[in-house]
Amino acid sequence: MGNKVKTGREILDEFFGTVGDIAGVDKNVTDVLADLYQRRRLTNKNLSTKLAELREEAQSE
């Protein structure tokens, strides 16, 4: 019974703290995800907006 059960918040904090370490995932995308999560702004609209901005930047290069 010594196992501590993590809260949902702890699990999310851990995931978004290490999301940049996932192999094969674009660094810019993980940075956007982590930043929005840390600022408590991770919503469908904000994520869609940021991903569209990344897409536009990539196309203009």
PDB file of N, CA, C, O and CB in Angstrom:
ATOM      1  N   MET A   1       0.808  -1.201   0.000  1.00  0.00           N
ATOM      2  CA  MET A   1       0.000   0.000   0.000  1.00  0.00           C
ATOM      3  C   MET A   1       0.853   1.268   0.000  1.00  0.00           C
ATOM      4  O   MET A   1       0.337   2.373   0.172  1.00  0.00           O
ATOM      5  CB  MET A   1      -0.920  -0.004   1.194  1.00  0.00           C
ATOM      6  N   GLY A   2       2.138   1.103  -0.191  1.00  0.00           N
ATOM      7  CA  GLY A   2       3.026   2.248  -0.194  1.00  0.00           C
ATOM      8  C   GLY A   2       3.053   2.992  -1.513  1.00  0.00           C
ATOM      9  O   GLY A   2       3.698   4.035  -1.616  1.00  0.00           O
ATOM     10  N   ASN A   3       2.368   2.481  -2.526  1.00  0.00           N
ATOM     11  CA  ASN A   3       2.341   3.156  -3.829  1.00  0.00           C
ATOM     12  C   ASN A   3       1.450   4.375  -3.769  1.00  0.00           C
ATOM     13  O   ASN A   3       0.296   4.309  -3.346  1.00  0.00           O
ATOM     14  CB  ASN A   3       1.857   2.202  -4.932  1.00  0.00           C
ATOM     15  N   LYS A   4       2.017   5.501  -4.205  1.00  0.00           N
ATOM     16  CA  LYS A   4       1.247   6.743  -4.235  1.00  0.00           C
ATOM     17  C   LYS A   4       0.517   6.841  -5.569  1.00  0.00           C
ATOM     18  O   LYS A   4       1.112   6.655  -6.631  1.00  0.00           O
ATOM     19  CB  LYS A   4       2.169   7.982  -4.017  1.00  0.00           C
ATOM     20  N   VAL A   5      -0.750   7.128  -5.503  1.00  0.00           N
ATOM     21  CA  VAL A   5      -1.543   7.315  -6.714  1.00  0.00           C
ATOM     22  C   VAL A   5      -1.390   8.768  -7.146  1.00  0.00           C
ATOM     23  O   VAL A   5      -1.623   9.686  -6.360  1.00  0.00           O
ATOM     24  CB  VAL A   5      -3.054   6.942  -6.479  1.00  0.00           C
ATOM     25  N   LYS A   6      -0.999   8.968  -8.398  1.00  0.00           N
ATOM     26  CA  LYS A   6      -0.819  10.327  -8.915  1.00  0.00           C
ATOM     27  C   LYS A   6      -2.166  10.943  -9.252  1.00  0.00           C
ATOM     28  O   LYS A   6      -3.090  10.256  -9.687  1.00  0.00           O
ATOM     29  CB  LYS A   6       0.094  10.325 -10.157  1.00  0.00           C
ATOM     30  N   THR A   7      -2.260  12.234  -9.046  1.00  0.00           N
ATOM     31  CA  THR A   7      -3.456  12.961  -9.444  1.00  0.00           C
ATOM     32  C   THR A   7      -3.399  13.197 -10.947  1.00  0.00           C
ATOM     33  O   THR A   7      -2.342  13.062 -11.563  1.00  0.00           O
ATOM     34  CB  THR A   7      -3.585  14.308  -8.670  1.00  0.00           C
ATOM     35  N   GLY A   8      -4.523  13.546 -11.525  1.00  0.00           N
ATOM     36  CA  GLY A   8      -4.562  13.874 -12.948  1.00  0.00           C
ATOM     37  C   GLY A   8      -3.619  15.013 -13.264  1.00  0.00           C
ATOM     38  O   GLY A   8      -2.939  14.995 -14.290  1.00  0.00           O
ATOM     39  N   ARG A   9      -3.575  16.001 -12.394  1.00  0.00           N
ATOM     40  CA  ARG A   9      -2.700  17.162 -12.602  1.00  0.00           C
ATOM     41  C   ARG A   9      -1.232  16.734 -12.611  1.00  0.00           C
ATOM     42  O   ARG A   9      -0.451  17.210 -13.436  1.00  0.00           O
ATOM     43  CB  ARG A   9      -2.940  18.227 -11.504  1.00  0.00           C
ATOM     44  N   GLU A  10      -0.855  15.836 -11.695  1.00  0.00           N
ATOM     45  CA  GLU A  10       0.523  15.358 -11.642  1.00  0.00           C
ATOM     46  C   GLU A  10       0.895  14.599 -12.913  1.00  0.00           C
ATOM     47  O   GLU A  10       2.004  14.743 -13.427  1.00  0.00           O
ATOM     48  CB  GLU A  10       0.726  14.464 -10.420  1.00  0.00           C
ATOM     49  N   ILE A  11      -0.024  13.804 -13.407  1.00  0.00           N
ATOM     50  CA  ILE A  11       0.221  13.058 -14.643  1.00  0.00           C
ATOM     51  C   ILE A  11       0.398  14.014 -15.818  1.00  0.00           C
ATOM     52  O   ILE A  11       1.310  13.848 -16.629  1.00  0.00           O
ATOM     53  CB  ILE A  11      -0.937  12.076 -14.923  1.00  0.00           C
ATOM     54  N   LEU A  12      -0.475  15.014 -15.907  1.00  0.00           N
ATOM     55  CA  LEU A  12      -0.358  15.991 -16.994  1.00  0.00           C
ATOM     56  C   LEU A  12       0.918  16.810 -16.875  1.00  0.00           C
ATOM     57  O   LEU A  12       1.588  17.062 -17.876  1.00  0.00           O
ATOM     58  CB  LEU A  12      -1.568  16.921 -17.004  1.00  0.00           C
ATOM     59  N   ASP A  13       1.265  17.230 -15.652  1.00  0.00           N
ATOM     60  CA  ASP A  13       2.509  17.982 -15.451  1.00  0.00           C
ATOM     61  C   ASP A  13       3.713  17.170 -15.915  1.00  0.00           C
ATOM     62  O   ASP A  13       4.614  17.693 -16.570  1.00  0.00           O
ATOM     63  CB  ASP A  13       2.673  18.372 -13.969  1.00  0.00           C
ATOM     64  N   GLU A  14       3.717  15.899 -15.571  1.00  0.00           N
ATOM     65  CA  GLU A  14       4.812  15.016 -15.961  1.00  0.00           C
ATOM     66  C   GLU A  14       4.860  14.856 -17.485  1.00  0.00           C
ATOM     67  O   GLU A  14       5.929  14.935 -18.089  1.00  0.00           O
ATOM     68  CB  GLU A  14       4.661  13.640 -15.280  1.00  0.00           C
ATOM     69  N   PHE A  15       3.706  14.632 -18.094  1.00  0.00           N
ATOM     70  CA  PHE A  15       3.659  14.457 -19.550  1.00  0.00           C
ATOM     71  C   PHE A  15       4.134  15.704 -20.274  1.00  0.00           C
ATOM     72  O   PHE A  15       4.998  15.621 -21.147  1.00  0.00           O
ATOM     73  CB  PHE A  15       2.245  14.105 -20.000  1.00  0.00           C
ATOM     74  N   PHE A  16       3.580  16.862 -19.924  1.00  0.00           N
ATOM     75  CA  PHE A  16       3.947  18.078 -20.638  1.00  0.00           C
ATOM     76  C   PHE A  16       5.361  18.541 -20.294  1.00  0.00           C
ATOM     77  O   PHE A  16       5.956  19.316 -21.042  1.00  0.00           O
ATOM     78  CB  PHE A  16       2.955  19.179 -20.327  1.00  0.00           C
ATOM     79  N   GLY A  17       5.900  18.077 -19.176  1.00  0.00           N
ATOM     80  CA  GLY A  17       7.277  18.372 -18.833  1.00  0.00           C
ATOM     81  C   GLY A  17       8.271  17.571 -19.656  1.00  0.00           C
ATOM     82  O   GLY A  17       9.427  17.968 -19.807  1.00  0.00           O
ATOM     83  N   THR A  18       7.814  16.435 -20.190  1.00  0.00           N
ATOM     84  CA  THR A  18       8.711  15.576 -20.964  1.00  0.00           C
ATOM     85  C   THR A  18       8.270  15.394 -22.406  1.00  0.00           C
ATOM     86  O   THR A  18       8.880  14.615 -23.139  1.00  0.00           O
ATOM     87  CB  THR A  18       8.819  14.233 -20.308  1.00  0.00           C
ATOM     88  N   VAL A  19       7.237  16.086 -22.828  1.00  0.00           N
ATOM     89  CA  VAL A  19       6.709  15.903 -24.185  1.00  0.00           C
ATOM     90  C   VAL A  19       7.772  16.201 -25.242  1.00  0.00           C
ATOM     91  O   VAL A  19       7.737  15.625 -26.329  1.00  0.00           O
ATOM     92  CB  VAL A  19       5.487  16.804 -24.406  1.00  0.00           C
ATOM     93  N   GLY A  20       8.696  17.074 -24.942  1.00  0.00           N
ATOM     94  CA  GLY A  20       9.760  17.410 -25.892  1.00  0.00           C
ATOM     95  C   GLY A  20      10.752  16.293 -26.108  1.00  0.00           C
ATOM     96  O   GLY A  20      11.539  16.337 -27.054  1.00  0.00           O
ATOM     97  N   ASP A  21      10.731  15.285 -25.242  1.00  0.00           N
ATOM     98  CA  ASP A  21      11.667  14.170 -25.347  1.00  0.00           C
ATOM     99  C   ASP A  21      11.150  13.029 -26.220  1.00  0.00           C
ATOM    100  O   ASP A  21      11.866  12.052 -26.443  1.00  0.00           O
ATOM    101  CB  ASP A  21      11.982  13.645 -23.977  1.00  0.00           C
ATOM    102  N   ILE A  22       9.934  13.138 -26.708  1.00  0.00           N
ATOM    103  CA  ILE A  22       9.349  12.075 -27.522  1.00  0.00           C
ATOM    104  C   ILE A  22      10.012  12.079 -28.898  1.00  0.00           C
ATOM    105  O   ILE A  22      10.000  13.085 -29.607  1.00  0.00           O
ATOM    106  CB  ILE A  22       7.804  12.253 -27.650  1.00  0.00           C
ATOM    107  N   ALA A  23      10.584  10.950 -29.253  1.00  0.00           N
ATOM    108  CA  ALA A  23      11.293  10.838 -30.532  1.00  0.00           C
ATOM    109  C   ALA A  23      10.328  10.957 -31.699  1.00  0.00           C
ATOM    110  O   ALA A  23       9.224  10.414 -31.675  1.00  0.00           O
ATOM    111  CB  ALA A  23      12.052   9.509 -30.613  1.00  0.00           C
ATOM    112  N   GLY A  24      10.766  11.675 -32.712  1.00  0.00           N
ATOM    113  CA  GLY A  24       9.990  11.776 -33.939  1.00  0.00           C
ATOM    114  C   GLY A  24       8.920  12.854 -33.945  1.00  0.00           C
ATOM    115  O   GLY A  24       8.185  12.993 -34.923  1.00  0.00           O
ATOM    116  N   VAL A  25       8.825  13.615 -32.868  1.00  0.00           N
ATOM    117  CA  VAL A  25       7.829  14.679 -32.798  1.00  0.00           C
ATOM    118  C   VAL A  25       8.544  16.015 -32.990  1.00  0.00           C
ATOM    119  O   VAL A  25       9.594  16.264 -32.397  1.00  0.00           O
ATOM    120  CB  VAL A  25       7.050  14.644 -31.434  1.00  0.00           C
ATOM    121  N   ASP A  26       7.961  16.864 -33.825  1.00  0.00           N
ATOM    122  CA  ASP A  26       8.550  18.163 -34.139  1.00  0.00           C
ATOM    123  C   ASP A  26       8.741  18.995 -32.866  1.00  0.00           C
ATOM    124  O   ASP A  26       7.818  19.151 -32.067  1.00  0.00           O
ATOM    125  CB  ASP A  26       7.667  18.922 -35.146  1.00  0.00           C
ATOM    126  N   LYS A  27       9.951  19.523 -32.697  1.00  0.00           N
ATOM    127  CA  LYS A  27      10.299  20.314 -31.501  1.00  0.00           C
ATOM    128  C   LYS A  27       9.418  21.550 -31.372  1.00  0.00           C
ATOM    129  O   LYS A  27       9.023  21.911 -30.264  1.00  0.00           O
ATOM    130  CB  LYS A  27      11.775  20.734 -31.549  1.00  0.00           C
ATOM    131  N   ASN A  28       9.109  22.196 -32.477  1.00  0.00           N
ATOM    132  CA  ASN A  28       8.261  23.395 -32.419  1.00  0.00           C
ATOM    133  C   ASN A  28       6.866  23.060 -31.897  1.00  0.00           C
ATOM    134  O   ASN A  28       6.286  23.831 -31.132  1.00  0.00           O
ATOM    135  CB  ASN A  28       8.157  24.046 -33.810  1.00  0.00           C
ATOM    136  N   VAL A  29       6.338  21.934 -32.301  1.00  0.00           N
ATOM    137  CA  VAL A  29       5.011  21.506 -31.850  1.00  0.00           C
ATOM    138  C   VAL A  29       5.035  21.214 -30.359  1.00  0.00           C
ATOM    139  O   VAL A  29       4.139  21.638 -29.629  1.00  0.00           O
ATOM    140  CB  VAL A  29       4.539  20.262 -32.632  1.00  0.00           C
ATOM    141  N   THR A  30       6.059  20.489 -29.896  1.00  0.00           N
ATOM    142  CA  THR A  30       6.119  20.183 -28.464  1.00  0.00           C
ATOM    143  C   THR A  30       6.329  21.439 -27.632  1.00  0.00           C
ATOM    144  O   THR A  30       5.814  21.541 -26.518  1.00  0.00           O
ATOM    145  CB  THR A  30       7.236  19.183 -28.181  1.00  0.00           C
ATOM    146  N   ASP A  31       7.082  22.393 -28.164  1.00  0.00           N
ATOM    147  CA  ASP A  31       7.274  23.657 -27.444  1.00  0.00           C
ATOM    148  C   ASP A  31       5.949  24.402 -27.298  1.00  0.00           C
ATOM    149  O   ASP A  31       5.651  24.949 -26.237  1.00  0.00           O
ATOM    150  CB  ASP A  31       8.304  24.543 -28.173  1.00  0.00           C
ATOM    151  N   VAL A  32       5.162  24.421 -28.367  1.00  0.00           N
ATOM    152  CA  VAL A  32       3.853  25.078 -28.321  1.00  0.00           C
ATOM    153  C   VAL A  32       2.944  24.388 -27.309  1.00  0.00           C
ATOM    154  O   VAL A  32       2.290  25.051 -26.504  1.00  0.00           O
ATOM    155  CB  VAL A  32       3.195  25.077 -29.716  1.00  0.00           C
ATOM    156  N   LEU A  33       2.903  23.067 -27.350  1.00  0.00           N
ATOM    157  CA  LEU A  33       2.067  22.313 -26.405  1.00  0.00           C
ATOM    158  C   LEU A  33       2.464  22.598 -24.964  1.00  0.00           C
ATOM    159  O   LEU A  33       1.617  22.909 -24.126  1.00  0.00           O
ATOM    160  CB  LEU A  33       2.169  20.809 -26.683  1.00  0.00           C
ATOM    161  N   ALA A  34       3.750  22.490 -24.685  1.00  0.00           N
ATOM    162  CA  ALA A  34       4.231  22.699 -23.316  1.00  0.00           C
ATOM    163  C   ALA A  34       3.970  24.132 -22.854  1.00  0.00           C
ATOM    164  O   ALA A  34       3.556  24.354 -21.717  1.00  0.00           O
ATOM    165  CB  ALA A  34       5.733  22.382 -23.222  1.00  0.00           C
ATOM    166  N   ASP A  35       4.210  25.095 -23.730  1.00  0.00           N
ATOM    167  CA  ASP A  35       3.997  26.495 -23.369  1.00  0.00           C
ATOM    168  C   ASP A  35       2.532  26.784 -23.074  1.00  0.00           C
ATOM    169  O   ASP A  35       2.220  27.412 -22.062  1.00  0.00           O
ATOM    170  CB  ASP A  35       4.488  27.404 -24.483  1.00  0.00           C
ATOM    171  N   LEU A  36       1.640  26.341 -23.934  1.00  0.00           N
ATOM    172  CA  LEU A  36       0.213  26.565 -23.704  1.00  0.00           C
ATOM    173  C   LEU A  36      -0.249  25.887 -22.418  1.00  0.00           C
ATOM    174  O   LEU A  36      -1.042  26.451 -21.664  1.00  0.00           O
ATOM    175  CB  LEU A  36      -0.607  26.051 -24.892  1.00  0.00           C
ATOM    176  N   TYR A  37       0.242  24.691 -22.172  1.00  0.00           N
ATOM    177  CA  TYR A  37      -0.144  23.980 -20.951  1.00  0.00           C
ATOM    178  C   TYR A  37       0.355  24.722 -19.718  1.00  0.00           C
ATOM    179  O   TYR A  37      -0.403  24.921 -18.768  1.00  0.00           O
ATOM    180  CB  TYR A  37       0.407  22.543 -20.964  1.00  0.00           C
ATOM    181  N   GLN A  38       1.621  25.133 -19.721  1.00  0.00           N
ATOM    182  CA  GLN A  38       2.194  25.822 -18.568  1.00  0.00           C
ATOM    183  C   GLN A  38       1.484  27.137 -18.272  1.00  0.00           C
ATOM    184  O   GLN A  38       1.337  27.525 -17.113  1.00  0.00           O
ATOM    185  CB  GLN A  38       3.668  26.078 -18.798  1.00  0.00           C
ATOM    186  N   ARG A  39       1.045  27.820 -19.327  1.00  0.00           N
ATOM    187  CA  ARG A  39       0.338  29.093 -19.140  1.00  0.00           C
ATOM    188  C   ARG A  39      -1.158  28.893 -18.920  1.00  0.00           C
ATOM    189  O   ARG A  39      -1.918  29.855 -18.809  1.00  0.00           O
ATOM    190  CB  ARG A  39       0.560  29.996 -20.346  1.00  0.00           C
ATOM    191  N   ARG A  40      -1.568  27.616 -18.860  1.00  0.00           N
ATOM    192  CA  ARG A  40      -2.981  27.248 -18.678  1.00  0.00           C
ATOM    193  C   ARG A  40      -3.867  27.836 -19.774  1.00  0.00           C
ATOM    194  O   ARG A  40      -4.966  28.331 -19.523  1.00  0.00           O
ATOM    195  CB  ARG A  40      -3.477  27.717 -17.308  1.00  0.00           C
ATOM    196  N   ARG A  41      -3.350  27.763 -20.983  1.00  0.00           N
ATOM    197  CA  ARG A  41      -4.054  28.273 -22.159  1.00  0.00           C
ATOM    198  C   ARG A  41      -4.241  27.185 -23.202  1.00  0.00           C
ATOM    199  O   ARG A  41      -4.492  27.483 -24.369  1.00  0.00           O
ATOM    200  CB  ARG A  41      -3.298  29.451 -22.764  1.00  0.00           C
ATOM    201  N   LEU A  42      -4.121  25.928 -22.796  1.00  0.00           N
ATOM    202  CA  LEU A  42      -4.230  24.831 -23.750  1.00  0.00           C
ATOM    203  C   LEU A  42      -5.698  24.545 -24.030  1.00  0.00           C
ATOM    204  O   LEU A  42      -6.355  23.768 -23.337  1.00  0.00           O
ATOM    205  CB  LEU A  42      -3.520  23.564 -23.219  1.00  0.00           C
ATOM    206  N   THR A  43      -6.181  25.202 -25.071  1.00  0.00           N
ATOM    207  CA  THR A  43      -7.550  24.989 -25.532  1.00  0.00           C
ATOM    208  C   THR A  43      -7.496  24.628 -27.005  1.00  0.00           C
ATOM    209  O   THR A  43      -6.476  24.829 -27.663  1.00  0.00           O
ATOM    210  CB  THR A  43      -8.442  26.253 -25.292  1.00  0.00           C
ATOM    211  N   ASN A  44      -8.573  24.107 -27.511  1.00  0.00           N
ATOM    212  CA  ASN A  44      -8.641  23.742 -28.920  1.00  0.00           C
ATOM    213  C   ASN A  44      -8.346  24.950 -29.804  1.00  0.00           C
ATOM    214  O   ASN A  44      -7.580  24.851 -30.762  1.00  0.00           O
ATOM    215  CB  ASN A  44     -10.018  23.158 -29.258  1.00  0.00           C
ATOM    216  N   LYS A  45      -8.944  26.065 -29.488  1.00  0.00           N
ATOM    217  CA  LYS A  45      -8.773  27.272 -30.304  1.00  0.00           C
ATOM    218  C   LYS A  45      -7.330  27.769 -30.262  1.00  0.00           C
ATOM    219  O   LYS A  45      -6.741  28.052 -31.305  1.00  0.00           O
ATOM    220  CB  LYS A  45      -9.722  28.380 -29.824  1.00  0.00           C
ATOM    221  N   ASN A  46      -6.756  27.876 -29.058  1.00  0.00           N
ATOM    222  CA  ASN A  46      -5.379  28.356 -28.949  1.00  0.00           C
ATOM    223  C   ASN A  46      -4.396  27.418 -29.638  1.00  0.00           C
ATOM    224  O   ASN A  46      -3.468  27.870 -30.308  1.00  0.00           O
ATOM    225  CB  ASN A  46      -4.995  28.521 -27.488  1.00  0.00           C
ATOM    226  N   LEU A  47      -4.598  26.120 -29.475  1.00  0.00           N
ATOM    227  CA  LEU A  47      -3.712  25.158 -30.115  1.00  0.00           C
ATOM    228  C   LEU A  47      -3.838  25.236 -31.635  1.00  0.00           C
ATOM    229  O   LEU A  47      -2.831  25.217 -32.343  1.00  0.00           O
ATOM    230  CB  LEU A  47      -4.021  23.738 -29.626  1.00  0.00           C
ATOM    231  N   SER A  48      -5.053  25.322 -32.132  1.00  0.00           N
ATOM    232  CA  SER A  48      -5.268  25.433 -33.582  1.00  0.00           C
ATOM    233  C   SER A  48      -4.608  26.686 -34.136  1.00  0.00           C
ATOM    234  O   SER A  48      -3.996  26.649 -35.204  1.00  0.00           O
ATOM    235  CB  SER A  48      -6.771  25.446 -33.906  1.00  0.00           C
ATOM    236  N   THR A  49      -4.728  27.783 -33.422  1.00  0.00           N
ATOM    237  CA  THR A  49      -4.126  29.047 -33.855  1.00  0.00           C
ATOM    238  C   THR A  49      -2.611  28.929 -33.917  1.00  0.00           C
ATOM    239  O   THR A  49      -1.989  29.319 -34.905  1.00  0.00           O
ATOM    240  CB  THR A  49      -4.527  30.189 -32.911  1.00  0.00           C
ATOM    241  N   LYS A  50      -2.024  28.388 -32.859  1.00  0.00           N
ATOM    242  CA  LYS A  50      -0.562  28.268 -32.807  1.00  0.00           C
ATOM    243  C   LYS A  50      -0.038  27.302 -33.868  1.00  0.00           C
ATOM    244  O   LYS A  50       0.997  27.562 -34.481  1.00  0.00           O
ATOM    245  CB  LYS A  50      -0.118  27.802 -31.418  1.00  0.00           C
ATOM    246  N   LEU A  51      -0.737  26.197 -34.088  1.00  0.00           N
ATOM    247  CA  LEU A  51      -0.302  25.255 -35.113  1.00  0.00           C
ATOM    248  C   LEU A  51      -0.423  25.860 -36.508  1.00  0.00           C
ATOM    249  O   LEU A  51       0.417  25.604 -37.370  1.00  0.00           O
ATOM    250  CB  LEU A  51      -1.118  23.967 -35.027  1.00  0.00           C
ATOM    251  N   ALA A  52      -1.454  26.654 -36.732  1.00  0.00           N
ATOM    252  CA  ALA A  52      -1.601  27.336 -38.019  1.00  0.00           C
ATOM    253  C   ALA A  52      -0.452  28.324 -38.224  1.00  0.00           C
ATOM    254  O   ALA A  52       0.067  28.456 -39.333  1.00  0.00           O
ATOM    255  CB  ALA A  52      -2.965  28.068 -38.099  1.00  0.00           C
ATOM    256  N   GLU A  53      -0.058  29.013 -37.160  1.00  0.00           N
ATOM    257  CA  GLU A  53       1.074  29.943 -37.249  1.00  0.00           C
ATOM    258  C   GLU A  53       2.357  29.192 -37.596  1.00  0.00           C
ATOM    259  O   GLU A  53       3.138  29.642 -38.434  1.00  0.00           O
ATOM    260  CB  GLU A  53       1.250  30.715 -35.923  1.00  0.00           C
ATOM    261  N   LEU A  54       2.571  28.049 -36.951  1.00  0.00           N
ATOM    262  CA  LEU A  54       3.757  27.244 -37.256  1.00  0.00           C
ATOM    263  C   LEU A  54       3.745  26.779 -38.711  1.00  0.00           C
ATOM    264  O   LEU A  54       4.777  26.786 -39.383  1.00  0.00           O
ATOM    265  CB  LEU A  54       3.838  26.029 -36.316  1.00  0.00           C
ATOM    266  N   ARG A  55       2.585  26.381 -39.184  1.00  0.00           N
ATOM    267  CA  ARG A  55       2.443  25.918 -40.562  1.00  0.00           C
ATOM    268  C   ARG A  55       2.771  27.043 -41.540  1.00  0.00           C
ATOM    269  O   ARG A  55       3.470  26.828 -42.531  1.00  0.00           O
ATOM    270  CB  ARG A  55       1.017  25.391 -40.811  1.00  0.00           C
ATOM    271  N   GLU A  56       2.266  28.236 -41.258  1.00  0.00           N
ATOM    272  CA  GLU A  56       2.534  29.388 -42.130  1.00  0.00           C
ATOM    273  C   GLU A  56       4.015  29.727 -42.135  1.00  0.00           C
ATOM    274  O   GLU A  56       4.578  30.038 -43.184  1.00  0.00           O
ATOM    275  CB  GLU A  56       1.716  30.611 -41.680  1.00  0.00           C
ATOM    276  N   GLU A  57       4.654  29.669 -40.963  1.00  0.00           N
ATOM    277  CA  GLU A  57       6.100  29.945 -40.880  1.00  0.00           C
ATOM    278  C   GLU A  57       6.876  28.929 -41.684  1.00  0.00           C
ATOM    279  O   GLU A  57       7.813  29.292 -42.396  1.00  0.00           O
ATOM    280  CB  GLU A  57       6.581  29.935 -39.417  1.00  0.00           C
ATOM    281  N   ALA A  58       6.511  27.671 -41.589  1.00  0.00           N
ATOM    282  CA  ALA A  58       7.199  26.594 -42.303  1.00  0.00           C
ATOM    283  C   ALA A  58       7.050  26.766 -43.820  1.00  0.00           C
ATOM    284  O   ALA A  58       7.990  26.514 -44.574  1.00  0.00           O
ATOM    285  CB  ALA A  58       6.647  25.218 -41.864  1.00  0.00           C
ATOM    286  N   GLN A  59       5.880  27.190 -44.252  1.00  0.00           N
ATOM    287  CA  GLN A  59       5.634  27.355 -45.688  1.00  0.00           C
ATOM    288  C   GLN A  59       6.370  28.572 -46.242  1.00  0.00           C
ATOM    289  O   GLN A  59       6.749  28.584 -47.413  1.00  0.00           O
ATOM    290  CB  GLN A  59       4.131  27.485 -45.958  1.00  0.00           C
ATOM    291  N   SER A  60       6.576  29.593 -45.415  1.00  0.00           N
ATOM    292  CA  SER A  60       7.246  30.799 -45.901  1.00  0.00           C
ATOM    293  C   SER A  60       8.755  30.643 -45.941  1.00  0.00           C
ATOM    294  O   SER A  60       9.446  31.479 -46.523  1.00  0.00           O
ATOM    295  CB  SER A  60       6.883  31.980 -45.035  1.00  0.00           C
ATOM    296  N   GLU A  61       9.281  29.581 -45.330  1.00  0.00           N
ATOM    297  CA  GLU A  61      10.750  29.380 -45.334  1.00  0.00           C
ATOM    298  C   GLU A  61      11.222  28.711 -46.579  1.00  0.00           C
ATOM    299  O   GLU A  61      12.420  28.472 -46.736  1.00  0.00           O
ATOM    300  CB  GLU A  61      11.185  28.563 -44.146  1.00  0.00           C
TER     301      GLU A  61
END
